[in-house]
Amino acid sequence: MKNLLRLEEALEFFLAIFLLQSLPQAGWLYAVLFLAPDLSMLGYLVNTRIGAACYNLAHHKGLAIALYVAGVYFQMPWVAFTGLLLFGHSALDRILGYGLKYPDHFKHTHLGWLPEPKKKQ
């Protein structure tokens, strides 16, 4: 099941790349800004509840799709671009196992607990 979900996320990631071709922004800009949604983790400097809320807002695919659709409908390419950036970034995060966060701990996600880093021996 995990691999099937990763495949679905990979297809969503490639859909974002494909749809990017219809926008006037250059692909290099997408690559440069790709990690920008992770700036939302700065909310964790306040506390885990605020951090999770900020992170989840920036990584919610519903918001990403709404921005893309609104940008296309109202002919606002930067809004559509932002939606695709959030959508593609969120898909890749989920492929890597980073899901939406619970407010109790950074490593507690809707996909399960993130593993602890392996200690060098």
TORPATI-657997 format. One record per residue: residue in one letter; x, y, z of N, C-alpha, C, O in turn. Coordinates in steps of 0.02 Angstrom, whole numbers, plus 50000, padded with zeros to 5 digits. Last residue first. Layout:
% TORPATI-657997
["A",[X,Y,Z],[X,Y,Z],[X,Y,Z],[X,Y,Z]]
...
This chain:
% TORPATI-657997
["Q",[51417,50231,50740],[51448,50189,50792],[51522,50193,50789],[51556,50161,50829]]
["K",[51293,50356,50725],[51356,50327,50701],[51388,50287,50758],[51386,50308,50816]]
["K",[51119,50328,50726],[51178,50352,50761],[51240,50317,50733],[51239,50256,50720]]
["K",[50994,50379,50612],[51038,50325,50637],[51100,50355,50668],[51131,50400,50640]]
["P",[50859,50483,50665],[50920,50472,50625],[50963,50417,50656],[50967,50411,50717]]
["E",[50697,50409,50685],[50754,50444,50715],[50815,50433,50670],[50821,50380,50640]]
["P",[50563,50425,50565],[50614,50387,50602],[50668,50432,50631],[50683,50486,50604]]
["L",[50405,50499,50598],[50467,50501,50560],[50520,50463,50600],[50522,50467,50661]]
["W",[50253,50411,50618],[50310,50445,50650],[50370,50443,50604],[50385,50391,50575]]
["G",[50125,50439,50493],[50158,50401,50546],[50214,50443,50576],[50221,50502,50561]]
["L",[50063,50522,50409],[50089,50460,50379],[50122,50416,50431],[50145,50361,50415]]
["H",[50037,50633,50480],[49978,50592,50462],[50000,50527,50428],[49959,50482,50419]]
["T",[50172,50636,50602],[50137,50657,50541],[50078,50612,50527],[50069,50560,50559]]
["H",[50284,50686,50714],[50220,50650,50713],[50179,50677,50654],[50154,50733,50656]]
["K",[50395,50767,50725],[50403,50703,50690],[50339,50662,50687],[50340,50606,50660]]
["F",[50352,50875,50803],[50371,50885,50733],[50372,50820,50693],[50353,50818,50635]]
["H",[50209,50850,50906],[50280,50839,50894],[50294,50846,50820],[50253,50827,50778]]
["D",[50075,50891,50920],[50111,50869,50979],[50187,50863,50968],[50225,50871,51016]]
["P",[50002,50925,50806],[50029,50979,50848],[50071,50956,50908],[50100,50998,50943]]
["Y",[50052,50835,50659],[50010,50840,50719],[50042,50892,50765],[50103,50903,50763]]
["K",[50078,50882,50489],[50102,50874,50558],[50045,50876,50609],[49997,50914,50602]]
["L",[50077,50789,50337],[50052,50844,50377],[50066,50830,50451],[50065,50772,50472]]
["G",[50231,50698,50303],[50160,50713,50296],[50142,50776,50334],[50185,50811,50361]]
["Y",[50362,50633,50224],[50345,50690,50266],[50273,50710,50254],[50255,50735,50200]]
["G",[50400,50533,50137],[50374,50514,50202],[50357,50571,50248],[50339,50559,50306]]
["L",[50433,50561,50008],[50489,50552,50055],[50466,50535,50126],[50508,50523,50170]]
["I",[50308,50584,49957],[50348,50528,49930],[50403,50510,49979],[50417,50452,49991]]
["R",[50280,50701,50025],[50244,50640,50043],[50277,50578,50015],[50275,50525,50046]]
["D",[50365,50792,49959],[50371,50780,50031],[50338,50714,50051],[50366,50676,50090]]
["L",[50309,50787,49831],[50375,50759,49842],[50388,50746,49916],[50417,50696,49935]]
["A",[50185,50850,49859],[50187,50781,49832],[50255,50750,49844],[50259,50692,49866]]
["S",[50227,50976,49900],[50191,50932,49947],[50192,50860,49924],[50199,50814,49964]]
["H",[50283,51024,49781],[50324,51016,49841],[50292,50968,49890],[50325,50925,49919]]
["G",[50171,51028,49697],[50228,50985,49681],[50271,50972,49741],[50294,50916,49752]]
["F",[50090,51122,49769],[50065,51055,49752],[50123,51007,49739],[50125,50952,49766]]
["L",[50169,51238,49776],[50147,51205,49837],[50125,51133,49824],[50141,51088,49863]]
["L",[50183,51261,49637],[50241,51254,49679],[50223,51217,49744],[50258,51170,49764]]
["L",[50051,51278,49597],[50089,51221,49571],[50151,51208,49613],[50171,51151,49624]]
["G",[50022,51398,49668],[49984,51337,49680],[50021,51275,49657],[50023,51224,49692]]
["T",[50113,51485,49607],[50119,51470,49679],[50081,51406,49697],[50105,51366,49736]]
["F",[50058,51486,49478],[50126,51461,49489],[50136,51442,49563],[50165,51389,49578]]
["A",[49937,51550,49503],[49937,51481,49478],[50005,51449,49490],[50009,51391,49509]]
["V",[49990,51674,49540],[49949,51637,49588],[49947,51563,49568],[49953,51519,49610]]
["W",[50053,51711,49424],[50093,51702,49484],[50055,51665,49538],[50085,51628,49577]]
["P",[49947,51723,49327],[49996,51668,49323],[50038,51658,49386],[50058,51602,49400]]
["M",[49794,51752,49328],[49847,51777,49372],[49901,51723,49375],[49900,51681,49421]]
["Q",[49665,51731,49273],[49723,51748,49232],[49777,51784,49273],[49801,51837,49254]]
["F",[49567,51676,49349],[49572,51749,49350],[49632,51775,49310],[49648,51835,49312]]
["Y",[49593,51539,49321],[49527,51569,49308],[49531,51645,49302],[49503,51675,49257]]
["V",[49725,51520,49365],[49707,51508,49295],[49643,51545,49278],[49639,51578,49227]]
["G",[49713,51555,49501],[49761,51589,49458],[49746,51580,49384],[49753,51627,49345]]
["A",[49617,51464,49545],[49603,51535,49547],[49650,51574,49501],[49629,51620,49466]]
["V",[49691,51344,49526],[49628,51355,49490],[49610,51429,49488],[49591,51456,49436]]
["Y",[49800,51366,49616],[49810,51354,49545],[49747,51370,49504],[49751,51405,49454]]
["L",[49733,51383,49739],[49774,51437,49712],[49785,51428,49637],[49780,51476,49598]]
["A",[49672,51257,49751],[49631,51317,49749],[49670,51376,49720],[49643,51414,49680]]
["I",[49785,51175,49759],[49740,51168,49702],[49696,51230,49695],[49685,51255,49640]]
["A",[49839,51220,49882],[49878,51223,49820],[49833,51220,49759],[49842,51259,49712]]
["L",[49736,51191,49971],[49756,51260,49961],[49794,51267,49895],[49783,51314,49857]]
["G",[49742,51051,49959],[49680,51087,49943],[49694,51160,49930],[49667,51189,49883]]
["K",[49866,51015,50007],[49854,51012,49934],[49790,51047,49914],[49784,51070,49857]]
["H",[49963,51097,50122],[49896,51070,50110],[49880,51072,50035],[49882,51125,50004]]
["H",[50078,51158,50162],[50083,51092,50130],[50015,51059,50117],[50012,50999,50102]]
["A",[50050,51274,50228],[50093,51278,50169],[50097,51212,50131],[50119,51211,50073]]
["L",[49972,51223,50334],[49943,51271,50287],[49984,51273,50222],[49955,51272,50167]]
["N",[50065,51144,50401],[50008,51112,50369],[49974,51159,50319],[49951,51136,50267]]
["Y",[50154,51242,50452],[50177,51190,50406],[50119,51160,50367],[50123,51153,50306]]
["C",[50068,51314,50538],[50102,51347,50481],[50124,51296,50429],[50113,51306,50369]]
["A",[50030,51210,50627],[49980,51248,50589],[50011,51282,50528],[49983,51280,50473]]
["A",[50153,51170,50680],[50113,51123,50642],[50061,51159,50599],[50049,51140,50542]]
["G",[50190,51291,50745],[50231,51262,50692],[50192,51214,50649],[50197,51216,50587]]
["I",[50092,51304,50841],[50097,51355,50789],[50137,51327,50730],[50120,51338,50672]]
["R",[50125,51186,50914],[50057,51197,50889],[50058,51248,50831],[50028,51236,50779]]
["T",[50259,51199,50953],[50239,51146,50906],[50170,51156,50877],[50157,51136,50820]]
["N",[50312,51373,50944],[50296,51312,50980],[50271,51260,50930],[50264,51275,50871]]
["V",[50410,51459,50877],[50362,51483,50927],[50342,51425,50973],[50355,51427,51033]]
["L",[50480,51383,50790],[50519,51424,50837],[50474,51452,50891],[50498,51468,50946]]
["Y",[50390,51330,50705],[50410,51287,50761],[50455,51325,50810],[50466,51302,50866]]
["G",[50381,51420,50603],[50330,51423,50655],[50348,51380,50715],[50324,51393,50770]]
["L",[50473,51378,50511],[50495,51429,50560],[50443,51439,50615],[50460,51463,50669]]
["M",[50414,51300,50420],[50438,51266,50481],[50463,51316,50533],[50473,51298,50591]]
["S",[50394,51375,50309],[50339,51373,50357],[50359,51338,50421],[50326,51345,50472]]
["L",[50496,51349,50226],[50505,51405,50272],[50450,51408,50323],[50457,51440,50376]]
["D",[50450,51254,50139],[50478,51230,50203],[50497,51287,50250],[50512,51274,50309]]
["P",[50415,51322,50023],[50362,51304,50071],[50389,51279,50138],[50353,51281,50189]]
["A",[50545,51331,49957],[50516,51388,49993],[50459,51369,50041],[50455,51398,50095]]
["L",[50597,51235,49876],[50599,51222,49949],[50569,51279,49990],[50567,51274,50051]]
["F",[50580,51292,49747],[50548,51229,49765],[50546,51216,49841],[50497,51188,49866]]
["L",[50637,51401,49690],[50588,51413,49743],[50558,51349,49772],[50516,51352,49817]]
["V",[50718,51344,49591],[50748,51387,49643],[50701,51395,49703],[50724,51394,49760]]
["A",[50625,51276,49511],[50677,51239,49546],[50707,51280,49603],[50720,51253,49657]]
["Y",[50551,51384,49463],[50517,51331,49502],[50569,51293,49543],[50558,51278,49602]]
["L",[50649,51446,49390],[50621,51481,49448],[50585,51431,49494],[50587,51437,49555]]
["W",[50670,51358,49287],[50724,51367,49336],[50698,51402,49399],[50723,51389,49454]]
["G",[50555,51370,49210],[50564,51310,49251],[50618,51318,49303],[50614,51290,49358]]
["A",[50479,51533,49210],[50531,51486,49188],[50537,51428,49237],[50525,51435,49297]]
["Q",[50308,51574,49185],[50367,51573,49228],[50415,51519,49203],[50394,51466,49178]]
["P",[50192,51560,49109],[50248,51598,49081],[50312,51596,49123],[50365,51614,49098]]
["L",[50123,51392,49101],[50130,51457,49133],[50192,51493,49105],[50238,51461,49081]]
["S",[50123,51265,49052],[50072,51310,49026],[50077,51381,49055],[50039,51425,49035]]
["Q",[50218,51196,49123],[50234,51214,49054],[50183,51263,49024],[50199,51298,48976]]
["L",[50157,51159,49240],[50202,51217,49242],[50218,51242,49171],[50230,51301,49161]]
["L",[50098,51039,49211],[50056,51099,49210],[50098,51163,49211],[50075,51215,49187]]
["F",[50212,50956,49231],[50178,50960,49166],[50137,51024,49160],[50142,51060,49110]]
["I",[50237,50973,49367],[50289,50991,49319],[50258,51000,49250],[50275,51047,49214]]
["A",[50116,50921,49418],[50135,50990,49432],[50187,51014,49382],[50183,51071,49357]]
["L",[50128,50789,49373],[50073,50830,49349],[50089,50904,49360],[50076,50946,49317]]
["F",[50235,50745,49450],[50245,50755,49378],[50188,50794,49346],[50200,50829,49296]]
["F",[50166,50742,49574],[50226,50783,49566],[50238,50797,49491],[50250,50854,49472]]
["E",[50069,50646,49546],[50049,50715,49562],[50107,50763,49554],[50099,50819,49530]]
["L",[50151,50535,49530],[50111,50558,49473],[50087,50630,49485],[50084,50669,49438]]
["A",[50200,50526,49660],[50246,50538,49605],[50209,50564,49544],[50232,50610,49510]]
["E",[50083,50494,49729],[50116,50558,49743],[50165,50576,49687],[50170,50634,49668]]
["E",[50062,50365,49676],[50012,50417,49667],[50042,50487,49678],[50029,50533,49639]]
["L",[50176,50302,49725],[50166,50308,49653],[50116,50363,49638],[50126,50403,49592]]
["R",[50149,50307,49862],[50207,50343,49836],[50201,50352,49760],[50220,50405,49734]]
["L",[50038,50221,49865],[50030,50291,49884],[50088,50334,49859],[50079,50391,49837]]
["L",[50103,50103,49829],[50049,50129,49787],[50037,50203,49802],[50025,50242,49756]]
["N",[50189,50086,49937],[50217,50099,49870],[50165,50126,49822],[50180,50168,49779]]
["K",[50098,50061,50039],[50142,50119,50043],[50170,50137,49975],[50175,50196,49957]]
["M",[50041,49940,50000],[50000,50000,50000],[50043,50063,50000],[50028,50112,49966]]
